[in-house]
């Protein structure tokens, strides 16, 4: 159940972020998504990840923000966690 709630929060975050982006950036993202789905046949996170990362970068670069795709860190129990 927690996973579903996290997914909903991520979806809300994505929607709020898209509201602040230019229409051209968003249109480019959706065209890329269509192409990925058409050629790859999948809508899973790994398949569409690159397109979303490009969208984030196009928003962040003019503001001098840096998108860090994933962070890894070691816990106290010496296990790796990916964020």
N, C-alpha and C positions, 0 to 999 in steps of 0.2 A: 504494500500500500504506500509506503514511503517513496518508493521509486516512481509511482504514478504521480505523486504530489511534486516531486522534483522535476519530472518531465513537464508538468503544467507550469511550474515556475520558470523553467527555461523557455518555454513557449511564450509566456508573457514578456520575458526579458527580450526575446527576439522581436516581438511585435513592437515594443516600446522603442527599441533601437532602430527598427525600420522606419518608424515615424519621423526620425531625425535625419534620415538619409535622402539624397536626391532621388528623384524619380528615375533618372538615367541609370544610376547605380543599381537601383532595385530592378529595373527592366533587364539590365545586363545579367544580373543574378538569376532571374527567372528564366531567361533564355538559356543560360548555362545549365540550369537545373533540368530543363526540358531535354537538352542534348544528352546530358548524363543519363537520365532515366531512359531515353529512347535507345541509346547505344549500349548502356550497361544493364538495363532492365531492372534496376534496383533503386529503392528510395532509402536504403538504410544509411545510418549516420556516416559510416566510413565512405560510402559512395559519394555523398554530397558534401562532405567535409571541405574539400578544396574550394568549391564554389562559395561556400559561406565564409571561408577564411579570406578569399579574395574580396568579398563584399566588405568584410570588416576592415581589411587593409585599405580599401579605397576610401572608407570613412575616416580611418585613423590617421593616415599619412598627412593630410593637410593640417591636422591638429597636433602634429608631432607626437602622436601616441605610437606605441609599439605593441603589436599583437604578439603575444607569446602563446603558441598553440597548446603546449602542454608543459607542465612542470612536474618534476619528479623530486621526491624527497624521502629521506629515511626516517622511519618512526623510531621511538625508543626501543622497540622490539626488533630493530634492524630489518624491517621489511620495507620495501619500496612502495610508495603510493604515488599514483599519477593523478594530477588535477587538470 
